């Protein structure tokens, strides 16, 4: 029995060391999983709060034709535009008197 006792104590000591090592590995694995989750999930939360940028709608130039006996000012008023805005949209207009049938941009 005396010969078996040192082997038993040695085995018991190894079992205790194995339990401690297993516990340490489990804690390390948990810490690694938490760190991985933070590193992988955090950018997703950051991106979730980022503003969504939609592509701009294509700009379609709206035009209309000047009516008979209509002035540039009355044309602008009919389209609810300031005269300066209408002239800015149509830089090719040289005078305030334009013939009927002239196509002008209104938007």
C-alpha positions in Angstrom: 0.0 0.0 0.0 2.9 2.3 0.7 4.1 2.0 -2.9 0.7 3.0 -4.3 0.3 6.1 -2.1 2.9 8.3 -3.8 1.4 7.4 -7.2 -2.1 8.2 -5.9 -1.0 11.6 -4.6 0.8 12.3 -7.8 -2.3 11.4 -9.8 -4.5 13.5 -7.5 -2.1 16.5 -7.9 -2.2 16.1 -11.7 -6.0 15.9 -11.6 -6.0 19.2 -9.6 -3.7 20.8 -12.1 -5.8 19.6 -15.0 -8.9 21.1 -13.4 -7.2 24.4 -13.0 -5.9 24.4 -16.5 -9.3 23.5 -17.9 -10.9 26.3 -15.9 -8.2 28.7 -17.2 -8.8 27.6 -20.8 -12.6 28.0 -20.4 -12.1 31.5 -19.1 -9.7 32.4 -21.9 -12.1 30.9 -24.5 -15.0 33.0 -23.0 -12.9 36.2 -23.1 -11.9 35.5 -26.7 -15.5 34.9 -27.7 -16.6 38.2 -26.0 -13.8 40.1 -27.7 -14.6 38.6 -31.1 -18.3 39.5 -30.6 -17.4 43.1 -29.7 -15.1 43.5 -32.7 -17.4 41.8 -35.2 -20.8 43.2 -34.0 -19.7 46.7 -33.0 -19.2 47.9 -36.7 -22.7 46.6 -37.5 -24.2 48.8 -34.8 -22.1 51.7 -35.9 -23.3 51.2 -39.5 -26.9 50.8 -38.4 -26.9 54.3 -37.1 -25.3 55.8 -40.1 -27.6 57.9 -42.3 -28.9 56.1 -45.4 -27.8 57.9 -48.5 -30.2 57.3 -51.4 -29.1 58.0 -55.0 -30.3 61.3 -56.3 -33.3 61.2 -58.6 -32.4 62.1 -62.1 -33.1 65.7 -62.9 -35.6 66.2 -65.6 -35.7 69.7 -67.1 -39.3 70.8 -67.1 -40.2 73.2 -70.0 -43.2 75.1 -71.1 -44.0 77.2 -74.1 -44.6 81.0 -74.0 -48.2 81.8 -74.9 -49.5 84.4 -77.2 -49.4 88.0 -75.7 -47.5 86.6 -72.6 -44.5 88.5 -71.2 -41.6 86.9 -69.4 -42.9 88.3 -66.1 -46.4 86.8 -66.6 -44.8 83.5 -67.7 -42.8 83.5 -64.5 -45.9 84.3 -62.4 -47.9 81.6 -64.1 -45.2 79.1 -63.0 -44.9 80.6 -59.5 -41.3 81.6 -60.2 -39.4 84.9 -59.5 -38.3 86.6 -62.6 -34.7 86.3 -61.6 -35.1 82.5 -61.1 -36.7 82.2 -64.5 -33.8 84.2 -66.1 -31.3 82.0 -64.3 -32.9 78.9 -65.6 -32.8 80.4 -69.1 -29.6 82.3 -69.6 -30.1 82.5 -73.3 -32.9 85.0 -72.9 -31.6 88.4 -73.9 -34.7 90.5 -73.6 -37.8 90.6 -71.5 -39.9 90.4 -74.7 -39.9 87.0 -76.2 -42.1 85.6 -79.0 -44.9 83.2 -78.4 -44.0 79.6 -78.9 -40.5 80.0 -77.3 -39.7 77.0 -75.1 -38.4 78.0 -71.6 -37.1 75.9 -68.7 -39.3 76.2 -65.6 -37.7 73.6 -63.3 
